[in-house]
Amino acid sequence: METVRIRVEGMSCGHCEASVREALESLPGVERVVSVSAEADEATVEGRPDPAMVAERLEELGFTGMVTDD
């Protein structure tokens, strides 16, 4: 299973982490959300989500997000 890291800017608390987790879980191509960390400004998922859909969904929540290559 492919692991994808997503840079998420704007999270500041556990509620933010929960919102991002829920949003990512609902996206096509995401098999499982491994972690979401406001401290690291990052989420990790298993699967192959569309980077444009990730960015759009996170923007709808008020965060800036992008799939990273590393």
Residue pairs with C-beta under 8 A, 6 or more apart in sequence:
1 31
1 46
1 47
2 46
2 47
2 48
3 34
3 44
3 45
3 46
4 44
4 45
4 46
4 47
4 48
4 49
4 67
5 42
5 43
5 44
5 67
5 68
5 70
6 24
6 42
6 43
6 44
6 45
6 54
6 58
6 65
6 66
6 67
6 68
7 41
7 42
7 65
7 66
7 67
7 68
8 20
8 36
8 41
8 42
8 43
8 58
8 63
8 64
8 65
9 41
9 63
9 64
9 65
10 16
10 62
10 63
10 64
11 17
11 20
11 36
11 37
11 38
11 41
11 63
12 38
13 38
14 38
16 38
16 63
17 36
17 37
17 38
18 36
19 61
20 36
20 43
20 58
20 61
20 63
20 65
21 33
21 36
21 43
23 57
23 58
23 60
23 61
24 30
24 33
24 36
24 43
24 45
24 49
24 54
24 57
25 33
26 57
27 49
27 50
27 53
27 54
27 57
28 49
28 50
28 53
29 47
29 48
29 49
29 50
29 53
30 45
30 46
30 47
30 49
31 45
31 46
31 47
32 45
32 46
32 47
33 43
33 44
33 45
34 44
34 45
34 46
35 42
35 43
35 44
36 42
36 43
36 44
37 43
43 65
49 67
51 66
51 67
54 65
54 66
54 67
55 65
55 66
55 67
57 65
58 64
58 65
59 65
